[in-house]
């Protein structure tokens, strides 16, 4: 009975999210701009929460508490404080400039914007290809999180592949039907819901263990180092590297970067990034602290399991634990559907149209996009069954790959002397180097290249610096091409 109730709540919540998408589908226009960007019509609340919910992924709900459980609550410093503020700054530096440019020129993707500025189909396709490459492990991360969540909630009655398959089916259905408008509406509901239930969960658990003081005291008794700043995993190199690569990587995520084009006005965009750090802390504080407090609780978290479902199963009723996991799975779906929607736009707008079929009708483009969504999600599901690493490891791989795009993009946005060759070299060389590092960890008979050096400094940070040096250096050594047009990026604030 308990198992049936738990699964019923989860499936019911996913169906509710799908219903919102169907309503949005009925009022949507049959245009690429409406499908991908909701006709650039989002207001402050919806833009803020769709960006927020898009980042409410398995990395946040399971990877974050898991890391706090293993290494201490200072993960809040990285994700809550540093990234909450740093991403808000980047939202202005990159996002606001992109909104001004996109609003004037009608761009829908980052690759389209850069390709037009530099007169280069190759650069357009390269940016899309790199983005799709690193999007794949992050979609896979959501499927891994869903599979592990249902295993934890049902004590193994539902197998890992069952949870991964469930979220895959729903996100394919949702993206094929809903488009950006449906995604944004559902994200708003899910963001508000998850903020509510995660705080209720924290208060419920704290009440069950004797309050905030008792939970914190038990945590420090069990792991005294959790009460001190620094040490262990949280070296300066780890904290700074993680904060920078995650914040810059998030800015280049297709599902986030594309939201820089959808605001109804510049004022909407400005209000959204000002409110962002507050919203981030409101979620991360209870979620990550539940993971940290769990070390002092009399619970058994088996190796490889997620700590949050174990805590909820122990201290809250089965129906509430199921509700939280349902919301977390819906959050994963809201991340995945945004990724698939943005990924399909990158493929159709930046690869299919300019490289394969420039004369494709919007109807054919929409058909190609939907088939691509199903194929991409299915391949990610198959890969998720191999479980190639922990949620943190898979997530960090994607963050770092995307972060390597950020500094060349900033150069293009703000430096008129940037050349097409500088962009191509600045994007391609660091990506090839980082891909070699990632593949060396899994390729048989190949030497393993280090992911971090000298006390936790991520090699991706060095490759980010390399991307800037190459973009600037090669641009100074080469001449802007006749096809390039820097005036396309010459915009003024509204």
C-alpha positions in Angstrom: 0.0 0.0 0.0 2.8 2.4 0.9 4.7 1.6 -2.3 1.6 2.1 -4.4 0.8 5.4 -2.7 4.4 6.6 -3.2 4.4 5.8 -6.9 0.9 7.2 -7.3 2.0 10.5 -5.9 5.1 10.6 -8.2 3.2 9.7 -11.4 0.3 12.0 -10.4 2.6 14.9 -10.0 4.4 14.3 -13.3 1.0 14.0 -15.0 0.0 17.4 -13.4 3.1 19.0 -14.9 2.3 17.4 -18.3 -1.2 18.9 -18.1 0.2 22.4 -17.7 2.3 21.8 -20.8 -0.8 20.7 -22.8 -2.6 23.9 -21.8 0.4 25.9 -23.0 0.5 23.9 -26.2 -3.1 24.9 -26.9 -2.3 28.7 -26.8 1.0 28.5 -28.5 1.7 29.8 -32.0 3.1 27.6 -34.7 6.4 29.5 -35.1 10.0 28.7 -34.2 10.3 31.9 -32.1 7.2 30.9 -30.0 8.3 27.3 -29.7 11.8 28.0 -28.6 11.5 31.5 -27.0 7.8 31.9 -26.1 7.7 34.9 -28.5 10.2 36.8 -26.1 7.3 37.5 -23.8 8.3 36.3 -20.3 7.8 38.6 -17.3 9.9 38.8 -14.2 8.3 36.1 -12.1 8.1 33.5 -14.9 11.6 34.3 -16.2 13.1 34.1 -12.7 11.4 30.9 -11.8 11.9 29.2 -15.2 15.7 29.9 -14.8 15.5 28.8 -11.2 13.6 25.6 -11.9 15.8 24.7 -14.9 18.7 24.6 -12.5 16.8 22.5 -9.9 18.4 19.4 -11.1 19.6 16.1 -9.8 22.9 17.9 -9.1 21.1 20.2 -6.6 18.7 17.8 -4.9 20.8 14.7 -4.7 24.4 15.6 -5.6 24.5 18.7 -3.3 23.2 17.0 -0.2 25.4 14.0 -0.9 28.5 16.2 -1.0 27.4 18.0 2.2 26.9 14.6 3.9 30.4 13.4 2.8 32.4 16.6 3.2 30.5 19.2 5.2 28.1 22.1 4.9 30.7 24.4 3.2 29.2 23.4 -0.1 26.8 26.2 0.6 29.7 28.6 0.2 30.3 27.4 -3.3 26.8 26.9 -4.6 24.8 29.2 -2.4 26.9 32.3 -1.8 29.7 32.4 -4.4 27.7 31.0 -7.3 24.5 32.8 -6.4 26.3 36.1 -6.6 28.7 35.3 -9.4 26.0 33.9 -11.7 23.9 37.0 -11.1 26.9 39.2 -12.2 27.4 37.1 -15.3 23.7 37.2 -16.0 24.2 41.0 -16.3 27.6 41.0 -18.1 26.6 38.3 -20.7 22.8 37.9 -20.4 21.8 41.6 -20.6 24.1 42.3 -23.6 22.7 39.2 -25.3 19.2 40.3 -24.7 19.9 43.7 -26.2 21.5 42.1 -29.3 19.0 39.3 -29.7 16.0 41.7 -29.3 17.4 43.9 -32.1 18.4 41.2 -34.5 16.0 38.4 -33.7 18.5 35.7 -32.7 17.3 32.5 -31.1 20.6 30.8 -30.1 24.1 31.7 -29.0 25.5 30.0 -32.1 23.2 32.0 -34.4 24.3 35.2 -32.8 28.0 34.5 -33.0 27.8 33.0 -36.5 26.1 36.2 -37.8 28.5 38.5 -36.0 31.6 36.8 -37.6 30.0 35.6 -40.8 30.8 32.0 -40.1 28.7 28.9 -40.5 31.6 26.9 -39.1 31.7 28.9 -35.8 27.9 28.6 -35.5 28.1 24.8 -35.9 31.1 24.6 -33.6 29.4 26.4 -30.7 26.3 24.2 -31.3 28.4 21.0 -31.4 30.3 21.8 -28.3 27.1 22.7 -26.5 25.4 19.5 -27.5 28.5 17.4 -26.5 28.4 18.7 -22.9 24.6 18.8 -22.7 24.5 15.0 -23.1 26.1 14.2 -19.7 23.9 16.7 -18.0 20.7 15.2 -19.4 22.1 11.8 -18.4 22.6 13.3 -14.9 18.8 13.9 -14.5 18.0 10.3 -15.5 20.6 9.0 -13.1 19.2 11.1 -10.3 15.6 9.9 -11.1 16.7 6.3 -11.1 18.5 6.6 -7.8 15.7 8.6 -6.2 13.1 5.9 -6.8 15.5 3.2 -5.6 15.9 5.2 -2.3 12.3 6.0 -1.9 11.0 2.4 -2.5 14.0 0.6 -0.8 14.8 -1.0 -4.1 11.4 -2.2 -5.1 11.6 0.0 -8.2 14.8 -0.7 -10.0 17.3 2.1 -11.0 16.4 1.8 -14.7 12.7 2.2 -13.9 13.1 5.7 -12.4 15.4 6.7 -15.2 12.9 5.4 -17.8 10.0 7.1 -16.2 11.5 10.6 -16.3 12.8 10.0 -19.9 9.3 9.1 -21.2 7.7 12.2 -19.5 10.3 14.6 -20.7 10.1 13.4 -24.3 6.3 13.8 -24.2 6.5 17.2 -22.5 9.1 18.8 -24.9 7.5 17.4 -28.0 4.2 19.1 -27.0 4.9 22.1 -24.9 7.7 24.3 -26.2 9.2 27.2 -24.1 5.9 28.6 -23.0 4.8 25.3 -21.4 8.2 24.8 -19.9 8.2 28.2 -18.4 4.7 27.9 -16.9 5.5 24.5 -15.4 8.8 25.7 -14.1 7.1 28.5 -12.2 4.7 26.1 -10.5 7.5 23.6 -9.8 9.9 26.2 -8.5 7.3 27.5 -6.0 6.4 24.0 -5.0 9.9 22.8 -4.4 10.8 25.9 -2.3 7.8 25.1 -0.1 8.3 21.4 0.4 12.1 21.6 1.0 11.5 24.1 3.8 8.7 22.0 5.2 11.0 18.9 5.0 13.8 20.7 6.9 11.4 21.9 9.6 9.8 18.5 9.9 13.1 16.7 10.2 14.5 19.2 12.7 11.4 18.9 14.8 11.8 15.1 14.8 15.5 15.2 16.0 15.0 17.9 18.7 15.5 21.1 16.8 18.2 23.1 15.1 20.6 23.0 18.0 20.3 19.3 18.5 20.8 18.6 14.8 23.8 20.8 14.6 25.3 19.4 17.8 24.9 15.8 16.7 26.5 16.7 13.3 29.6 18.2 15.0 29.8 15.3 17.5 29.8 12.8 14.6 32.1 14.9 12.4 34.0 17.6 14.4 35.6 19.0 11.2 32.1 20.0 10.0 32.1 22.8 12.6 35.4 24.3 11.2 36.0 26.4 8.2 38.3 24.9 5.5 40.2 21.7 5.4 39.5 18.3 3.8 37.9 18.6 0.4 37.2 22.3 0.8 40.7 23.6 0.0 40.9 27.1 -1.6 41.6 25.5 -4.9 38.5 23.4 -4.8 36.2 26.2 -3.6 37.5 28.8 -6.1 37.7 26.3 -9.0 34.2 25.0 -8.3 32.6 28.4 -7.9 34.1 29.8 -11.2 33.6 26.7 -13.4 30.0 26.2 -12.2 29.0 29.9 -12.5 30.6 30.4 -15.9 29.4 26.9 -17.0 25.8 27.7 -16.0 25.9 30.9 -18.1 26.8 28.9 -21.2 24.3 26.1 -20.6 22.0 26.2 -23.7 18.9 26.0 -21.5 20.1 29.0 -19.4 21.8 31.0 -22.1 18.7 30.8 -24.3 16.7 32.4 -21.5 18.7 35.5 -22.0 16.7 36.1 -25.2 13.2 35.5 -23.8 12.6 38.5 -21.4 9.8 40.9 -22.3 12.0 43.9 -21.5 15.3 44.9 -20.2 13.7 45.8 -16.9 12.4 42.3 -16.5 15.9 40.9 -17.0 17.5 43.3 -14.5 14.9 42.5 -11.8 15.5 38.8 -12.4 19.2 38.8 -11.9 19.0 41.1 -8.8 16.5 38.6 -7.1 18.5 35.5 -8.2 20.9 35.2 -5.2 18.0 35.4 -2.7 16.2 32.6 -4.5 19.2 30.4 -4.7 19.9 30.7 -0.9 16.3 30.0 -0.1 16.6 26.6 -1.8 20.2 25.6 -1.1 20.3 26.3 2.6 17.6 23.7 3.6 18.6 21.1 0.9 22.3 21.1 1.6 22.0 21.3 5.4 19.7 18.3 5.5 22.6 16.4 3.9 25.1 17.8 6.5 22.8 17.2 9.5 22.3 13.6 8.4 25.8 12.6 9.6 24.6 13.0 13.2 21.4 11.0 12.6 20.9 7.3 13.4 20.4 6.4 9.8 22.1 4.0 7.4 23.1 5.5 4.1 24.5 2.7 1.9 27.4 3.3 -0.4 26.2 5.0 -3.6 22.8 5.9 -2.2 21.4 9.4 -2.0 21.1 10.8 1.5 18.0 12.9 1.1 15.5 10.1 0.4 17.0 8.1 3.3 16.5 11.1 5.7 12.9 11.7 4.5 12.0 8.0 4.8 13.2 8.0 8.4 11.7 11.2 9.7 8.7 12.1 7.6 5.5 10.1 6.6 5.7 8.1 3.4 3.3 10.3 1.6 5.4 13.4 2.3 8.7 11.7 1.4 7.0 10.7 -1.9 5.8 14.2 -2.4 9.3 15.7 -2.0 10.8 13.1 -4.3 8.0 13.7 -6.8 8.8 17.4 -6.8 12.5 16.6 -7.1 11.8 14.3 -10.1 9.6 17.0 -11.6 12.5 19.5 -11.1 14.8 17.0 -12.9 12.2 16.9 -15.7 12.0 20.7 -15.8 15.8 20.7 -16.2 15.7 18.0 -18.8 12.9 19.4 -20.8 14.6 22.8 -21.0 17.9 21.1 -22.0 16.2 19.1 -24.7 14.2 22.1 -26.0 17.4 24.2 -26.2 19.4 21.3 -27.6 16.9 20.8 -30.4 17.0 24.5 -31.2 20.8 24.4 -31.3 20.7 21.4 -33.7 18.0 22.6 -36.0 18.9 26.4 -36.1 22.7 26.0 -36.1 23.5 22.7 -37.7 20.5 21.4 -39.7 19.4 24.7 -41.3 22.8 26.2 -42.2 24.7 23.0 -43.0 22.2 20.4 -44.2 19.0 22.1 -45.5 18.9 25.9 -45.6 15.5 25.8 -47.4 13.7 23.7 -44.8 10.2 25.0 -43.9 9.3 25.8 -40.3 7.1 22.7 -40.3 9.9 20.5 -41.3 12.2 22.1 -38.8 9.7 21.5 -36.1 9.5 17.8 -37.1 13.2 17.4 -37.1 13.5 19.1 -33.7 10.9 16.7 -32.2 12.6 13.6 -33.6 15.9 14.9 -32.3 14.5 15.3 -28.8 13.4 11.7 -28.7 16.7 10.4 -30.1 18.8 12.5 -27.8 16.9 11.6 -24.7 16.9 7.9 -25.5 20.6 7.8 -26.1 21.2 9.7 -22.8 18.9 7.1 -21.0 21.0 4.2 -22.4 24.2 5.9 -21.3 22.7 6.6 -17.8 22.3 2.8 -17.3 26.1 2.5 -17.4 26.4 4.9 -14.4 29.7 6.5 -15.6 30.3 8.3 -12.3 28.6 10.0 -9.3 26.1 12.8 -9.8 28.8 15.3 -8.7 31.4 13.9 -11.1 29.0 13.9 -14.1 27.7 17.4 -13.2 31.2 18.9 -12.8 32.3 17.4 -16.2 29.4 19.2 -17.9 29.9 22.5 -16.0 33.6 22.7 -16.9 33.0 21.9 -20.5 30.5 24.7 -20.9 32.7 27.1 -18.8 35.4 27.0 -21.5 33.0 28.8 -23.9 32.4 31.8 -21.6 35.5 34.0 -22.0 35.6 33.8 -25.9 31.9 34.8 -25.8 32.7 37.8 -23.5 35.4 38.8 -25.9 33.0 38.7 -28.8 30.4 40.7 -26.9 32.6 43.5 -25.8 35.7 43.7 -28.0 35.2 44.7 -31.6 38.7 43.6 -32.6 37.8 39.9 -32.0 38.2 37.9 -35.2 36.6 34.8 -36.6 39.9 32.9 -36.4 40.4 34.1 -32.8 37.0 32.7 -31.9 37.5 29.4 -33.7 40.9 28.8 -32.0 39.8 30.1 -28.6 36.8 27.8 -28.6 38.3 24.7 -30.3 41.7 24.2 -28.7 40.7 24.3 -25.0 37.7 22.0 -25.8 39.9 19.4 -27.4 42.3 19.6 -24.5 39.5 19.2 -21.9 37.9 16.4 -23.9 41.3 14.6 -23.8 41.4 14.9 -20.0 37.8 13.6 -19.7 38.3 10.6 -22.1 41.7 9.7 -20.5 39.8 8.7 -17.3 37.7 6.1 -19.2 39.8 5.1 -22.2 41.5 1.7 -21.8 45.3 1.7 -22.1 45.5 5.5 -22.2 47.5 7.5 -19.6 45.1 9.3 -17.1 45.4 13.0 -17.3 44.7 14.8 -14.0 41.4 16.7 -13.5 42.9 18.8 -10.7 46.4 19.8 -9.6 48.2 21.3 -6.6 45.6 21.0 -3.9 42.3 20.9 -5.8 42.8 23.4 -8.6 40.7 22.3 -11.5 42.5 22.0 -14.9 39.4 23.6 -16.5 40.3 26.8 -14.8 43.7 26.9 -16.6 41.9 26.0 -19.8 39.5 28.9 -19.3 42.5 31.2 -19.1 43.9 29.5 -22.2 40.7 30.2 -24.1 40.9 33.9 -23.3 44.6 34.1 -24.2 44.1 32.3 -27.5 41.0 34.3 -28.5 42.8 37.7 -27.8 46.2 36.6 -29.1 45.0 35.1 -32.3 42.6 38.0 -32.9 45.5 40.4 -32.6 47.5 38.4 -35.1 44.7 38.0 -37.7 42.6 40.4 -39.7 38.8 40.6 -39.4 37.1 39.0 -42.3 34.9 40.9 -44.8 31.9 38.7 -43.7 32.2 39.8 -40.1 30.1 42.8 -38.8 30.9 44.1 -35.4 28.1 46.7 -35.7 25.6 43.9 -35.1 26.8 43.9 -31.5 26.8 47.7 -31.1 23.7 48.2 -28.9 22.8 50.6 -26.2 21.0 50.0 -22.9 17.3 50.6 -22.8 
